[in-house]
Amino acid sequence: MPRRRPGRPRRDDQRPTRELVLAAATVLFAERGFDAVSVRDVATAAGVDVATVAHHTGTKAQLYDACFARVFSAEREVLEAAGERARAALAAGPREALPALHDLLDVFVDFLEDRPETTALWLRRWLEPSRHGELDRRYAAPLYAGVEQLLAAATAAGALVEPTPHVTVRSLVWAAHGHVVALAAGTGSQARQRREFRAFVHRFLDALYRPGP
């Protein structure tokens, strides 16, 4: 059995090496931002050497991009499934519009609550809006556009009225990220905060889209 190099952390995690590296890098970039994290920091956190990180992810910039691609892939998977359910519900008639949108928003909030590093990673990126803008175009805009198109289609079908879907989507995204930050602060009952936030966003959607008397 090969001996470990002196000082190298023991690796007990059985995940594939690339996934191990990306998971460690995501946490570090979320905590510190791009400039404050080195490839050596990532290697130490992942329990591998620097050459292994470079082999699996390339340069630090490529590693940073890969972290966003990783969270985007997971988020897209759950949102696309929820979006398909919402489209099917909306096709059934206007009465199904609000329950479908409630479900879609709940799925998004559940995802962020389960993976708070996603919020932290994006907030670090947005602290410097003029840098790494291509990440937004690749890994945020497509998800926003999918929900905006859903709202536009529902409007066209007469299920609701939404003149500025891009504003609504971004407002709800920011509200959800703010909720995750509040949970991370660890003040008060998390169960209560989760319940109250869901009740709030449901009321928000109802106020926007529930038909008048």
FENTA-V9172 format. One record per backbone hydrogen bond with DSSP energy under -1.0 kcal/mol. CO is the residue of the C=O (numbers start at 0). NH is the residue of the N-H. E is the energy in kcal/mol with one decimal. If there is no record, write none. Layout:
BEGIN
co | nh | e
CO | NH | E
CO | NH | E
END
This chain:
BEGIN
co | nh | e
4 | 7 | -2.0
15 | 19 | -2.3
16 | 20 | -2.6
17 | 21 | -2.6
18 | 22 | -2.5
19 | 23 | -2.1
20 | 24 | -2.7
21 | 25 | -2.6
22 | 26 | -1.8
23 | 27 | -2.1
24 | 28 | -3.2
25 | 29 | -2.2
26 | 30 | -2.0
27 | 31 | -2.6
28 | 32 | -2.0
33 | 36 | -1.3
37 | 41 | -1.8
38 | 42 | -2.5
39 | 43 | -2.6
40 | 44 | -2.4
41 | 45 | -2.3
42 | 46 | -1.1
42 | 47 | -2.3
48 | 52 | -1.6
49 | 53 | -2.5
50 | 54 | -2.4
51 | 55 | -2.0
52 | 56 | -2.4
53 | 57 | -2.1
58 | 62 | -2.3
59 | 63 | -2.6
60 | 64 | -2.3
61 | 65 | -2.3
62 | 66 | -1.7
63 | 67 | -1.5
64 | 68 | -2.5
65 | 69 | -2.0
66 | 70 | -1.9
67 | 71 | -2.5
68 | 72 | -2.2
69 | 73 | -1.7
70 | 74 | -2.4
71 | 75 | -3.1
72 | 76 | -1.7
73 | 77 | -1.5
74 | 78 | -2.6
75 | 79 | -2.7
76 | 80 | -1.4
77 | 81 | -2.0
78 | 82 | -2.8
79 | 83 | -2.1
80 | 84 | -1.7
81 | 85 | -2.3
82 | 86 | -2.5
83 | 87 | -2.1
84 | 88 | -2.2
85 | 89 | -2.7
86 | 90 | -1.9
88 | 91 | -1.1
89 | 92 | -1.4
92 | 95 | -1.8
93 | 96 | -1.6
95 | 99 | -1.8
96 | 100 | -2.2
97 | 101 | -2.9
98 | 102 | -2.2
99 | 103 | -2.2
100 | 104 | -2.5
101 | 105 | -2.5
102 | 106 | -2.2
103 | 107 | -1.7
104 | 108 | -2.5
105 | 109 | -2.8
106 | 110 | -2.3
107 | 111 | -2.1
108 | 112 | -2.6
109 | 113 | -2.3
110 | 114 | -1.5
114 | 117 | -2.3
115 | 119 | -2.1
116 | 120 | -2.5
117 | 121 | -2.1
118 | 122 | -2.7
119 | 123 | -2.1
120 | 124 | -1.8
121 | 125 | -2.6
124 | 127 | -1.3
127 | 130 | -2.1
131 | 134 | -1.7
132 | 136 | -1.5
133 | 137 | -2.1
134 | 138 | -3.0
135 | 139 | -1.9
135 | 140 | -3.1
139 | 143 | -2.3
140 | 144 | -3.0
141 | 145 | -1.7
142 | 146 | -1.5
143 | 147 | -2.7
144 | 148 | -2.6
145 | 149 | -1.5
146 | 150 | -2.4
147 | 151 | -2.5
148 | 152 | -2.5
149 | 153 | -2.2
150 | 154 | -2.1
151 | 155 | -2.4
152 | 156 | -1.7
153 | 158 | -2.5
154 | 157 | -1.4
163 | 167 | -1.8
164 | 168 | -2.7
165 | 169 | -1.9
166 | 170 | -2.3
167 | 171 | -2.3
168 | 172 | -2.4
169 | 173 | -2.4
170 | 174 | -2.0
171 | 175 | -2.4
172 | 176 | -2.4
173 | 177 | -2.5
174 | 178 | -2.1
175 | 179 | -2.0
176 | 180 | -2.1
177 | 181 | -2.2
178 | 182 | -2.1
179 | 183 | -2.2
180 | 184 | -1.4
182 | 185 | -1.3
188 | 192 | -2.2
189 | 193 | -2.6
190 | 194 | -2.2
191 | 195 | -2.9
192 | 196 | -2.4
193 | 197 | -2.0
194 | 198 | -2.3
195 | 199 | -2.2
196 | 200 | -2.6
197 | 201 | -2.1
198 | 202 | -2.2
199 | 203 | -2.5
200 | 204 | -2.3
201 | 205 | -2.6
202 | 206 | -2.7
203 | 207 | -1.8
204 | 208 | -2.7
205 | 209 | -2.6
END
